[in-house]
Amino acid sequence: MSDGVAGPSLVVERRTAPIRATVRPPGSKSLTNRALVLAALCRGDATLRHPLHADDTDGLLAALEVLGTIVRPEGDVLLIDGGDPELEQLTARIACALEWEPGCGLELLEGPFLEGLLPALVQGCRSFEDLQRRPVASLVLSSLPHGARSALERLAPERVRVPTGSQIRLRYEAGRPPVLAVRIQELFGLATTPTVAGGRVPCLLHLLAPNQRPQQVTDDLAGFWERTWPQVRKDLRARYPRHAWPEDPLAAEPQRRPRRRRR
């Protein structure tokens, strides 16, 4: 209701030329997204309890994992591994390779070898922050003899190829099988679980629904197709109709992304 007092007038002038301006969009209002970004930037591990389950959260989680941040969902908690994820994964790959095949040539990664890398690692650094930004994992990997690099790739490869042709990064942890997080549709036509270590160690599959969340965790892909797929197909095809949900996944063409509908 008006109180009879006129407010300040606003004069709008007609523009005769294009408007050039800089617009700064606001940052994310999601507290979950802000916490995830901070956790990914921090050194050390972080625990995020009761995160918001939403599409933008799923999108940010997928982006962080592509960038190398390791995020492990456990119930209503997200565990974010800080530090240098590339170096952590390299050391985990080496530990797994030595566990699966002692004497493979990676034992050289001990004191004398690492001490020899220090001059190259600190070259040009003027502060600890400079040192933190150095690509330590790349330096260690490039310094390995050819035989050691070959053994590492043979026993604990960084990535595995799936039927769509995608090269998907594995997640390693000492004492455990590597985790392969992959969309279900990318495995159509594949009858058996991908393996490492010359076929001796099956990957632990995190079979992702279209929302990038694990729908099933298994190391038995054949058993999943035979026993679990009919129920998964029934549960998800109504929620995600643009994605493929064939009755026979072994005879279906693998899909990296849903096909566009014909107009």
N, C-alpha and C positions, 0 to 999 in steps of 0.2 A: 504494500500500500504506500502511495506517495505521501510524504509529509509536507509537500508544498515547496521544498527547497530544491532548486535546479542544480544538477551536478555539472561538472566540467564538460564543455562541448568538445567534440571530436570532429576534426575536419579531415575528410578523405579526399585526396586529390586523385584525379584520373591519370594513370600512367600512359605515356606516349611511347615508351620503349620497354624492352624486356627488363625484368627485375633481376639484378644480380645480388645474391646475398649468401652468407654462410649460415647454415642451420646446424646446430649441435644437438643431435637427438639425445634424449635422456638415457641414462644407463638402465640396466635391468632392475626392475623393482622386486624381483624374486630373491628372497633371502637365501633360499637354497642355492641358486645359481651363484650368488656373491660368495657364499661359503665354499662352494666347489672350486671357484677360481682361486680364492685365497689358499685353499688347501693344496691345490696343484702347484702354486708358486712357492710354497714353503719348503724348507729343508726339513726332512723328517716325515713321520707318518701322522695322519690325521683321521679322526673318527667323526662322522657326521650322523647324528641321530635324528630319526623321524623326518627325513627329507620329504619335500613335496613331490608327489608323483604326478607329473604333468608332461605334456609334449615338449615344452621348452627345456625341461630338465633332462628328458631323454636325449634331445638334440645336443645339449651341452656335454652330457656324458659321452656320447659317441664322438664328439669333436675332441674331447680331452684324451680319449683312448687312441685316436688317430695320431695325436701329437706325442704319444708315448707315456702318458700318465696312466698308472695302473689303478683301477677302481674295482674293488671287490664288494659286491652287495652281499650282506648277510642279514636276512630278515629285513627289519626296518632300520638297518644301519648301513652306511656306506663307509668302507675303509679305503682311504686314499694314501697311496705310497708316495712319500715325498722324496727328496734327494735328487740324484741324477738317475732318472729311470733308464736311460740308455746304458749307463755303466752297471746299474743293478741287474739289468737283464743279461748283459754280457757275462758278468761274474756268475749269474745263476746258470747260464748256458754251459759255461766251463765246468762248474761244479757237477752239473748233471752228466755231461760228457765223461768226466772222470769216474763218476759213479757207475755209469753203464759200461764203460770200457777202460778200466785202469791200464795205464801204460800206453795211452793213445798219443802221447807226445805233448799233451797240454800241461804236464807237471812242471814245465819250465817257468810257468807263471808264478814264480816265488820271488824271494827277496832280491837276489842279484839282478834278475831280469827287470823287475819293476824299478829298482834303483837306477838302472841304466836309462830309464825313460824320463827321469826327473828333469834333466837339463832341457830336453825338448818341451816338456810340459810347462815349465816355468818361464821359458824364453818369451820376452816381451811383456811379462806381467809386472805391474807396479803395485798391485794391491791384491788382497785376498779375493775381492770381488772379481778382479780380472781372472784369477785362477779358477773361480767357480764357473766362469763362462767358457772355459776351455773345453773342447770336445774330447774328454778323456777317453771315452769308449772308442771313438774312431782312432785315436792315437795308439791305444793298446792293440786294437785289431790290426791296424796297418803295420805294426811292428812285429807281429807274429811271423815266424818262418812259414814258408808255403805249406809244408807238411802239417803244421799245427792248425793253420787256417782250414785246410782241407778236412782234417779230422773233426774240427768243430762243426763245419757245415754238414758233414756226413752224419755225425752223431746227434747234434742239436742245432738243426737249421733255424735261422731266424724266422723264416716264413715257410708255409706249405701252399701248394697249388691245389685249388678245389675245382670241381668240374666246370664252373663258369670261366675258368682261366684266372680268377682273382688270386693274387699272392697274399695270403692272410698271415699276419704276424702271430706267432705263438707267444704265450705267456709262460715263462719258466719260473720254477721255484725248486730249490734244492730238496731232494728227497721225495718229490712228487712228479707225476706225469705232466707233460706240458698241456696247457689249456688252449684249445682252439675254439674261439667264439665266432660263430658263423651263422648267417641267416639260413634257415632250413631250406629255402628254395635253391640256394647255391649248391646243395648237396644232392639234388635230384640226379638219379642215375648212378650214384656211388653206392656200392653194396656193402663195403667194409669200412671200418674205422681207419682214418689216416694214422700212420705210424712214424716214429723217428728211430734213431739208433739202429739203422739197418733192418727195420721191420720188427724189432724186438719190443719196443715200447709203444703201446697205443696211446693216442692223444685222448685227453678228457674233453669231450665235446660239450660246449655250451651252445645248444641249438636255440637260436634267437627267433622270437616272433617278430613281426613287422615293427613293433615298438622298441626293438633292440634289447628286450629283456629275455633272459633265458626261459624258454618254455620247457626244456628238458635238459638234464645233465647226465651224460652217459658215456661210457667207453665201448658200448656195444651198438654200433649203428645198425647192423643187420637186425638185432633184436628190437630196436626202436621202430624200424620200418614195419616189422612183422606184427608186433604186439601193441605198440603205443600210437603209431601214426593214425589209425582210424579214429581214435578219440580226439587226438590233437586236431585233426582235420575237421571233425565235427564241431569242436569248440571254437575254432578260429576263422573258418571260412565265412561265417555270417558277419563277424566283426571286421574282417579285412577282405571284402569281396574283390578288390582290384588285384589281389595276389593270387598266385596259382595254388590250388589245393587238389591235386589229382588223386584219384583212387589208387593208382599204381605209381608211386614216386620213382621206382626204379626204371620205369619205361618213359618217364616224363623228361622234357628238356629242362636243364637247369637254368635258372633265371637270376641275374644279378639285381634286377629291379623289376617292378611290375610293368607289364606291357601297357601301352596307351590304348585306351578304348577308341574304336573307330567311330567317327561321327556320321 
